[in-house]
Amino acid sequence: MFSEVISLSHPKEPSDVAEVEARHLENMLDAGRPWAPWDSLADFSYTESAVKGVLSKDIIDMQLKGLSGPWSNPGGSRITMKDYRNYELCLAKARTLGVKFLNATVEADLWGESKKYTFYYRDPWEWILSLVTDPGLARVSQWQSRRLYYCENGEMERYVHEPFTADRWHEVDSELPAANPLMHCWLPLHIWLDKGLVTSHVKMFPIVLRALWLPSEIRNASGNGGGVIIGFMIMVEDPGHSKNRTERQNYEFNQFKREIYQQVMEKLFETIWKKSWFGEPVRCGDDVVRNLYPGFLIESLDFEEAWSFTCCRANRAKHPCPRCLVSHEMLDCLHQFFPLRSSEAMRNVVERARCAPTAAQRDKLLMDHGLHDVPHFMWNIRFSDPYLSFIYDLLHFLEAGKWGHHLWSLTLDFLEKLGLLAEVTKRMAKFSRWRNLKHINDLATKDFTDGQTHLDILKCIVYILCEILPPKSTLIPCIRALLKCRMLLGLRVMTTSRQLVVQQCIEDYEKWCKRVSEDYDKNFKFPKQHYLIE
């Protein structure tokens, strides 16, 4: 048991907060510590530089761990840079080791006025050479396609887990010449663009390229062999407001943006189009000379970006899908397949439109195919189809699309109408914690925008709604069907039998979407709904 002796002559405790703070500061100054409340002058000096530099939490953590550890300990790797000049010299030397950035200018006319834009890019072929000639990466590079099978009890089932095990690569290999004596190898590329996280004052956004002949754990990382920012796409600034323009003017502006887009891409990839047709002999990192053919296999884009990338018309078009010719009225139909776009067919449409005798006939032909009068840069690159390469993206199309923007939004509105939103939030906060599952406490008070949070909500919400919504609510089986689709489509290994299960889940999802549409007056005729069948 402890007791405290308080002298009768003890000064009266100050009641004023300012007086307390003043006395505390006076005590610190008396102790000869003008940098208080920091423990040392060095702590204060570092904090001052971090605040002035607006350093992030991760950078501060990394620097403090280094300063209190290997950067200063005897025998560690000490910092030898003395000032900013030394820092810049080291960076300049490091830049010579990578592919340098270049700049170019593109130009197009808009309403009688010529507009020029400058952008920055790297030579993609130079980057490709840096990968294929690397001895370390050569050991894990895939130069040919394969077909893999799982065998058990006399049964064989094909499975796909990497691009080199899928059909498209095999089809390209079948068209390439046989070894004579050089081996002919396709080098498929993955191109990624997304301006979703770009702030309003930024005029460009990154174009990322990945090498699909390398394993996923390498190409999707940031180290040697990982994805690289190959250039920056121009964001064309709107000269006015779309509501103040006619429909024709909006069409002309959208076509102008696509012209700039395609010019940037054509300039960026001009060093690979000839090589895609005739190949380029290269002594690779394993000391084997191969004839290499670069091309595009995968495009990762959200729908807004896909419309620009493929030169297609957008959401309200007669045929709004960048991959096929589904009509707008059939976007909610998930059990029927529609004619696919192809480079040859779309090029033929644009050429016919340009030869049309009248502007009205030209516009009708383009409108009937959901196209703009802009040639695509990939039409000249062999084994590269901009429509076929546009793949299903779980983040954009399902987690933040069908679920986050549509079904979850509908569910929130319905819960709020019933006065159950607070109860759902309370139950979500009590949901059992699980590894890699985000625990969400503020379900009703925060507007979530990232796809991962939407996925975490989707994983939990069915179990909560089962105890709250009416027993015959069609929302629950609809959400559950979508969750089953998401879990199956997210598997890293896809087998033939799993594909059949996915197709069954899609049919169930379509059935329940029709019921939800009847019960809640929800319109499912939007492009991201349709793209589930591609």
TIVEXBA-55728 format. One line per field, with one value per residue (C-alpha): residue number from 1; residue in one letter; x, y, z. Coordinates in pm, whole numbers, m for minus. Layout:
// TIVEXBA-55728
resi	NUM, ... $
resn	A, ... $
c1	X, ... $
c2	Y, ... $
c3	Z, ... $
// end
This chain:
// TIVEXBA-55728
resi	1, 2, 3, 4, 5, 6, 7, 8, 9, 10, 11, 12, 13, 14, 15, 16, 17, 18, 19, 20, 21, 22, 23, 24, 25, 26, 27, 28, 29, 30, 31, 32, 33, 34, 35, 36, 37, 38, 39, 40, 41, 42, 43, 44, 45, 46, 47, 48, 49, 50, 51, 52, 53, 54, 55, 56, 57, 58, 59, 60, 61, 62, 63, 64, 65, 66, 67, 68, 69, 70, 71, 72, 73, 74, 75, 76, 77, 78, 79, 80, 81, 82, 83, 84, 85, 86, 87, 88, 89, 90, 91, 92, 93, 94, 95, 96, 97, 98, 99, 100, 101, 102, 103, 104, 105, 106, 107, 108, 109, 110, 111, 112, 113, 114, 115, 116, 117, 118, 119, 120, 121, 122, 123, 124, 125, 126, 127, 128, 129, 130, 131, 132, 133, 134, 135, 136, 137, 138, 139, 140, 141, 142, 143, 144, 145, 146, 147, 148, 149, 150, 151, 152, 153, 154, 155, 156, 157, 158, 159, 160, 161, 162, 163, 164, 165, 166, 167, 168, 169, 170, 171, 172, 173, 174, 175, 176, 177, 178, 179, 180, 181, 182, 183, 184, 185, 186, 187, 188, 189, 190, 191, 192, 193, 194, 195, 196, 197, 198, 199, 200, 201, 202, 203, 204, 205, 206, 207, 208, 209, 210, 211, 212, 213, 214, 215, 216, 217, 218, 219, 220, 221, 222, 223, 224, 225, 226, 227, 228, 229, 230, 231, 232, 233, 234, 235, 236, 237, 238, 239, 240, 241, 242, 243, 244, 245, 246, 247, 248, 249, 250, 251, 252, 253, 254, 255, 256, 257, 258, 259, 260, 261, 262, 263, 264, 265, 266, 267, 268, 269, 270, 271, 272, 273, 274, 275, 276, 277, 278, 279, 280, 281, 282, 283, 284, 285, 286, 287, 288, 289, 290, 291, 292, 293, 294, 295, 296, 297, 298, 299, 300, 301, 302, 303, 304, 305, 306, 307, 308, 309, 310, 311, 312, 313, 314, 315, 316, 317, 318, 319, 320, 321, 322, 323, 324, 325, 326, 327, 328, 329, 330, 331, 332, 333, 334, 335, 336, 337, 338, 339, 340, 341, 342, 343, 344, 345, 346, 347, 348, 349, 350, 351, 352, 353, 354, 355, 356, 357, 358, 359, 360, 361, 362, 363, 364, 365, 366, 367, 368, 369, 370, 371, 372, 373, 374, 375, 376, 377, 378, 379, 380, 381, 382, 383, 384, 385, 386, 387, 388, 389, 390, 391, 392, 393, 394, 395, 396, 397, 398, 399, 400, 401, 402, 403, 404, 405, 406, 407, 408, 409, 410, 411, 412, 413, 414, 415, 416, 417, 418, 419, 420, 421, 422, 423, 424, 425, 426, 427, 428, 429, 430, 431, 432, 433, 434, 435, 436, 437, 438, 439, 440, 441, 442, 443, 444, 445, 446, 447, 448, 449, 450, 451, 452, 453, 454, 455, 456, 457, 458, 459, 460, 461, 462, 463, 464, 465, 466, 467, 468, 469, 470, 471, 472, 473, 474, 475, 476, 477, 478, 479, 480, 481, 482, 483, 484, 485, 486, 487, 488, 489, 490, 491, 492, 493, 494, 495, 496, 497, 498, 499, 500, 501, 502, 503, 504, 505, 506, 507, 508, 509, 510, 511, 512, 513, 514, 515, 516, 517, 518, 519, 520, 521, 522, 523, 524, 525, 526, 527, 528, 529, 530, 531, 532, 533, 534 $
resn	M, F, S, E, V, I, S, L, S, H, P, K, E, P, S, D, V, A, E, V, E, A, R, H, L, E, N, M, L, D, A, G, R, P, W, A, P, W, D, S, L, A, D, F, S, Y, T, E, S, A, V, K, G, V, L, S, K, D, I, I, D, M, Q, L, K, G, L, S, G, P, W, S, N, P, G, G, S, R, I, T, M, K, D, Y, R, N, Y, E, L, C, L, A, K, A, R, T, L, G, V, K, F, L, N, A, T, V, E, A, D, L, W, G, E, S, K, K, Y, T, F, Y, Y, R, D, P, W, E, W, I, L, S, L, V, T, D, P, G, L, A, R, V, S, Q, W, Q, S, R, R, L, Y, Y, C, E, N, G, E, M, E, R, Y, V, H, E, P, F, T, A, D, R, W, H, E, V, D, S, E, L, P, A, A, N, P, L, M, H, C, W, L, P, L, H, I, W, L, D, K, G, L, V, T, S, H, V, K, M, F, P, I, V, L, R, A, L, W, L, P, S, E, I, R, N, A, S, G, N, G, G, G, V, I, I, G, F, M, I, M, V, E, D, P, G, H, S, K, N, R, T, E, R, Q, N, Y, E, F, N, Q, F, K, R, E, I, Y, Q, Q, V, M, E, K, L, F, E, T, I, W, K, K, S, W, F, G, E, P, V, R, C, G, D, D, V, V, R, N, L, Y, P, G, F, L, I, E, S, L, D, F, E, E, A, W, S, F, T, C, C, R, A, N, R, A, K, H, P, C, P, R, C, L, V, S, H, E, M, L, D, C, L, H, Q, F, F, P, L, R, S, S, E, A, M, R, N, V, V, E, R, A, R, C, A, P, T, A, A, Q, R, D, K, L, L, M, D, H, G, L, H, D, V, P, H, F, M, W, N, I, R, F, S, D, P, Y, L, S, F, I, Y, D, L, L, H, F, L, E, A, G, K, W, G, H, H, L, W, S, L, T, L, D, F, L, E, K, L, G, L, L, A, E, V, T, K, R, M, A, K, F, S, R, W, R, N, L, K, H, I, N, D, L, A, T, K, D, F, T, D, G, Q, T, H, L, D, I, L, K, C, I, V, Y, I, L, C, E, I, L, P, P, K, S, T, L, I, P, C, I, R, A, L, L, K, C, R, M, L, L, G, L, R, V, M, T, T, S, R, Q, L, V, V, Q, Q, C, I, E, D, Y, E, K, W, C, K, R, V, S, E, D, Y, D, K, N, F, K, F, P, K, Q, H, Y, L, I, E $
c1	0, 139, 60, 160, 257, 134, 293, 61, 280, 230, 139, m215, m277, m334, m683, m612, m487, m267, m100, m25, 131, 335, 475, 555, 743, 927, 1039, 1173, 1364, 1507, 1639, 1836, 1619, 1494, 1407, 1149, 916, 1161, 1412, 1709, 1813, 1863, 1502, 1378, 1599, 1482, 1115, 1163, 1309, 1034, 758, 916, 963, 606, 741, 498, 456, 634, 933, 966, 950, 1217, 1449, 1417, 1486, 1794, 1922, 1881, 2018, 2247, 2310, 2482, 2590, 2961, 3017, 2695, 2653, 2710, 2575, 2860, 2653, 2717, 2472, 2218, 2492, 2625, 2268, 2207, 2537, 2446, 2102, 2252, 2484, 2194, 1982, 2242, 2177, 1812, 1626, 1622, 1310, 1258, 1002, 790, 510, 176, m69, m433, m704, m1009, m1272, m1028, m751, m431, m337, 4, 94, 432, 465, 745, 825, 1090, 1185, 998, 1235, 1534, 1353, 1270, 1636, 1741, 1518, 1592, 1971, 1973, 2131, 1936, 1599, 1687, 1671, 1304, 1188, 927, 1012, 739, 376, 277, m37, m45, m266, m352, m362, m532, m687, m640, m818, m654, m775, m616, m533, m414, m212, 15, m23, 211, m35, m341, m473, m370, 5, m29, m209, 71, 338, 152, 183, 552, 809, 979, 1339, 1565, 1806, 1707, 1414, 1127, 974, 683, 732, 381, 333, 83, m12, m183, m338, m557, m615, m846, m600, m464, m540, m709, m394, m198, m191, m56, m93, 142, 150, 288, 431, 493, 675, 441, 721, 839, 668, 389, 583, 856, 661, 406, 676, 889, 1234, 1440, 1200, 901, 660, 803, 652, 711, 549, 287, m49, m172, m492, m664, m818, m1181, m1202, m1553, m1841, m2010, m2355, m2290, m2206, m2420, m2418, m2211, m1953, m1924, m1864, m1595, m1421, m1424, m1282, m1011, m911, m884, m671, m425, m438, m353, m76, 89, 65, 189, 496, 559, 560, 705, 1024, 843, 592, 841, 998, 652, 631, 986, 1142, 1479, 1770, 1896, 2156, 1962, 2090, 2138, 2374, 2115, 2031, 1655, 1439, 1206, 861, 713, 336, 44, m153, m324, m471, m573, m810, m1127, m1418, m1362, m1000, m1097, m1328, m1041, m786, m997, m1139, m1491, m1790, m1882, m2165, m2463, m2349, m2553, m2272, m2080, m1866, m1497, m1474, m1790, m2089, m2358, m2640, m2718, m3055, m2886, m2624, m2804, m2810, m2538, m2629, m2580, m2256, m2226, m1997, m1647, m1462, m1135, m861, m936, m1312, m1286, m1020, m1249, m1535, m1320, m1192, m1546, m1664, m1390, m1498, m1868, m2020, m2185, m2108, m2443, m2360, m2014, m2152, m2420, m2165, m1941, m2235, m2362, m2028, m1973, m1654, m1482, m1313, m965, m722, m581, m205, m226, m366, m7, 143, 138, m26, m185, m560, m677, m1026, m925, m655, m904, m948, m1183, m1054, m1192, m1111, m1274, m1559, m1673, m1547, m1579, m1827, m2111, m2079, m1943, m2122, m2443, m2551, m2391, m2532, m2877, m2841, m2742, m3040, m3278, m3135, m3160, m3522, m3601, m3406, m3169, m2843, m2729, m2797, m2599, m2311, m2320, m2313, m2036, m1823, m1878, m1794, m1527, m1177, m992, m650, m630, m992, m1037, m1242, m1491, m1641, m1781, m1987, m2263, m2057, m1784, m1795, m1549, m1376, m1107, m1187, m1028, m1262, m1560, m1442, m1408, m1764, m1890, m1731, m1910, m2238, m2435, m2411, m2531, m2818, m2953, m3042, m3191, m3366, m3702, m3672, m3777, m3557, m3399, m3101, m2939, m2923, m2821, m2528, m2437, m2430, m2202, m1974, m1945, m1850, m1587, m1429, m1407, m1278, m1013, m856, m499, m538, m831, m930, m1184, m1422, m1393, m1487, m1811, m1885, m1815, m2062, m2329, m2268, m2303, m2638, m2755, m2638, m2828, m3144, m3133, m3048, m3373, m3561, m3386, m3469, m3838, m3845, m3625, m3659, m3286, m3155, m2874, m2815, m2467, m2138, m1969, m2265, m2240, m1863, m1896, m1954, m1649 $
c2	0, 338, 680, 1030, 1296, 1640, 1930, 2192, 2451, 2290, 2560, 2576, 2371, 2600, 2579, 2762, 2540, 2817, 2854, 2480, 2489, 2798, 2637, 2316, 2513, 2710, 2388, 2253, 2573, 2572, 2224, 2355, 2170, 2430, 2149, 1996, 1812, 1628, 1419, 1558, 1835, 1573, 1453, 1809, 1877, 1561, 1639, 1990, 1857, 1592, 1849, 2090, 1807, 1677, 1323, 1034, 795, 514, 734, 859, 501, 388, 680, 654, 279, 345, 632, 431, 113, 19, 377, 473, 152, 59, m192, m89, 76, 441, 731, 911, 1176, 1515, 1743, 1773, 1793, 1449, 1318, 1449, 1308, 961, 983, 1097, 795, 561, 699, 587, 225, 232, 319, 696, 906, 1083, 1342, 1385, 1610, 1513, 1740, 1734, 1982, 2066, 2301, 2461, 2508, 2304, 2179, 2040, 1825, 1708, 1377, 1166, 803, 531, 313, m16, m221, m96, m202, m543, m595, m517, m806, m1074, m1021, m1043, m1379, m1387, m1342, m1579, m1874, m1806, m1675, m1869, m1867, m2106, m2180, m2500, m2695, m2834, m3112, m3244, m3624, m3839, m4188, m4208, m3876, m3568, m3213, m2908, m2614, m2257, m2056, m1832, m1666, m1920, m2200, m2034, m2062, m1727, m1780, m2130, m1987, m1735, m2004, m2207, m1917, m1851, m2030, m2344, m2314, m2253, m2276, m1983, m2037, m1793, m1663, m1433, m1174, m1088, m762, m647, m279, m103, 244, 400, 767, 694, 807, 1109, 1445, 1728, 1937, 1655, 1667, 1314, 966, 664, 385, 67, m223, m577, m873, m1172, m1419, m1372, m1537, m1338, m1298, m1117, m915, m790, m674, m361, m518, m644, m772, m596, m353, m27, 314, 320, 658, 911, 951, 1303, 1411, 1638, 1931, 2003, 2354, 2402, 2212, 1922, 2052, 2371, 2184, 2016, 1639, 1677, 1893, 1638, 1367, 1578, 1647, 1277, 1189, 1453, 1296, 955, 1097, 1238, 909, 700, 935, 903, 523, 506, 715, 525, 182, 275, 75, m259, m275, m389, m636, m779, m883, m992, m1053, m940, m1180, m1128, m1313, m1372, m1394, m1772, m1719, m1853, m1645, m1622, m1434, m1228, m1094, m840, m800, m732, m998, m820, m473, m376, m80, 46, 105, 478, 412, 116, 332, 573, 297, 104, 418, 299, 511, 530, 423, 560, 418, 170, m85, 26, m282, m247, m623, m727, m588, m637, m385, m151, m320, m657, m551, m738, m1064, m1292, m1623, m1517, m1452, m1176, m1121, m1028, m727, m789, m567, m676, m617, m279, m154, m250, m50, 263, 234, 191, 489, 710, 610, 679, 930, 1143, 1241, 1097, 754, 767, 851, 581, 313, 414, 441, 95, m45, 184, 331, 666, 756, 697, 420, 211, 188, m188, m258, m243, m465, m837, m1078, m781, m727, m429, m579, m938, m820, m622, m870, m896, m690, m795, m464, m232, m449, m651, m519, m147, m196, m446, m464, m132, 102, m91, m373, m230, 114, m41, m235, 77, 272, m11, m51, 322, 322, 44, 217, m81, 83, 150, m212, m344, m113, m239, m604, m541, m391, m712, m940, m1197, m1091, m1294, m1283, m1046, m939, m571, m504, m226, m26, 274, 106, 369, 679, 643, 638, 367, 406, 136, m203, m406, m256, m328, m689, m721, m589, m834, m1126, m1037, m874, m1186, m1332, m1006, m946, m1299, m1200, m860, m856, m1026, m1403, m1376, m1079, m1133, m916, m1188, m1465, m1208, m1084, m1442, m1540, m1245, m1342, m1697, m1558, m1335, m1614, m1847, m1582, m1486, m1832, m1830, m2173, m2228, m2576, m2694, m2814, m2485, m2298, m2495, m2401, m2035, m2049, m2197, m1921, m1656, m1805, m1797, m1438, m1337, m1507, m1323, m992, m1017, m1077, m781, m566, m652, m610, m301, m133, m172, m134, m382, m266, m126, m235, m378, m610, m745, m792, m1081, m1318, m1216 $
c3	0, m102, 40, m60, 196, 98, 280, 429, 262, m82, m336, m456, m770, m1068, m1207, m1529, m1816, m1954, m1613, m1605, m1952, m1868, m1551, m1744, m2009, m1740, m1571, m1901, m1975, m1626, m1694, m1992, m2248, m2498, m2744, m2507, m2529, m2760, m2570, m2760, m2997, m3270, m3228, m3264, m3570, m3745, m3673, m3810, m4136, m4168, m4122, m4371, m4621, m4574, m4534, m4525, m4231, m4419, m4507, m4149, m4015, m4261, m4185, m3807, m3817, m4029, m3815, m3496, m3653, m3943, m4062, m3737, m3563, m3576, m3854, m4029, m4368, m4278, m4485, m4666, m4848, m4691, m4872, m5153, m5418, m5320, m5318, m5673, m5804, m5678, m5838, m6170, m6174, m6090, m6376, m6630, m6529, m6640, m6960, m7000, m7043, m7376, m7479, m7790, m7915, m8067, m8246, m8361, m8465, m8254, m8396, m8638, m8381, m8375, m8027, m7929, m7630, m7501, m7320, m7172, m7241, m7246, m7539, m7471, m7685, m7488, m7168, m7318, m7410, m7053, m6936, m7196, m7172, m6791, m6690, m6364, m6537, m6823, m6581, m6504, m6845, m7043, m7413, m7533, m7447, m7267, m7193, m6841, m6704, m6361, m6361, m6098, m6111, m6486, m6547, m6700, m6653, m6808, m6585, m6645, m6394, m6606, m6948, m7112, m7020, m7182, m7540, m7689, m7645, m7792, m8098, m8155, m8123, m8385, m8632, m8572, m8793, m8669, m8547, m8849, m8664, m8440, m8206, m8273, m7949, m7872, m7597, m7470, m7282, m7021, m7044, m6752, m6737, m6470, m6400, m6109, m5841, m6029, m5870, m6058, m6103, m6274, m6655, m6717, m6570, m6584, m6841, m6684, m6882, m6752, m6908, m6924, m7001, m6642, m6339, m6171, m5846, m6044, m6302, m6047, m5804, m5810, m5828, m6121, m6387, m6232, m6393, m6526, m6596, m6971, m7027, m6928, m7100, m7166, m6992, m7245, m7063, m7146, m7298, m7160, m7002, m7179, m7081, m7275, m7596, m7857, m7894, m8210, m8031, m7750, m8010, m8181, m7850, m7756, m8097, m8053, m7718, m7884, m8166, m7911, m7719, m8025, m8136, m7795, m7808, m8167, m8085, m7762, m7929, m8269, m8198, m8166, m8452, m8720, m8477, m8407, m8775, m8858, m8518, m8387, m8322, m7966, m7761, m7441, m7085, m7111, m7412, m7659, m7969, m8026, m8277, m8057, m8152, m7906, m7882, m7647, m7464, m7171, m7119, m6766, m6789, m6630, m6868, m6913, m7003, m7224, m7436, m7499, m7553, m7807, m7978, m7896, m7807, m7443, m7212, m7406, m7741, m7942, m7890, m7578, m7512, m7613, m7669, m7851, m8042, m7778, m7811, m7523, m7467, m7406, m7150, m6871, m7068, m6928, m7093, m7455, m7644, m7901, m8205, m8092, m8223, m8406, m8544, m8899, m8873, m8697, m8938, m9225, m9068, m9031, m9389, m9524, m9318, m9463, m9813, m9748, m9996, m9724, m9366, m9256, m9399, m9243, m8900, m8921, m9008, m8719, m8479, m8574, m8458, m8159, m8308, m8351, m8679, m8535, m8644, m8360, m8307, m8239, m8584, m8712, m8439, m8512, m8267, m8087, m8076, m7865, m7823, m7745, m7502, m7290, m7005, m6708, m6416, m6077, m5910, m6164, m6289, m5988, m5654, m5730, m6016, m5995, m5618, m5491, m5731, m5788, m5554, m5240, m5315, m5363, m5036, m4841, m4973, m4884, m4532, m4472, m4588, m4338, m4060, m4030, m4133, m3776, m3679, m3976, m3886, m3527, m3636, m3888, m3608, m3406, m3699, m3613, m3705, m3964, m4121, m4423, m4367, m4295, m3981, m4061, m3775, m3965, m4235, m4242, m4178, m4438, m4817, m4920, m5255, m5268, m5418, m5137, m4876, m5100, m5130, m4751, m4710, m4973, m4786, m4460, m4553, m4653, m4300, m4147, m4389, m4332, m3975, m4061, m4399, m4460, m4527, m4893, m4981, m5324, m5232, m5020, m5286, m5547, m5337, m5248, m5617, m5693, m5402, m5537, m5880, m5721, m5517, m5817, m6058, m5804, m5799, m5929, m6089, m6326, m6442, m6697, m6425, m6238, m6556, m6569, m6207, m6286, m6574, m6345, m6087, m6358, m6460, m6096, m6063, m6377, m6249, m5916, m6082, m6275, m5948, m5782, m6084, m6041, m5662, m5624, m5965, m6030, m6387, m6461, m6819, m6770, m6937, m6626, m6572, m6925, m6914, m6668, m6962, m7166 $
// end
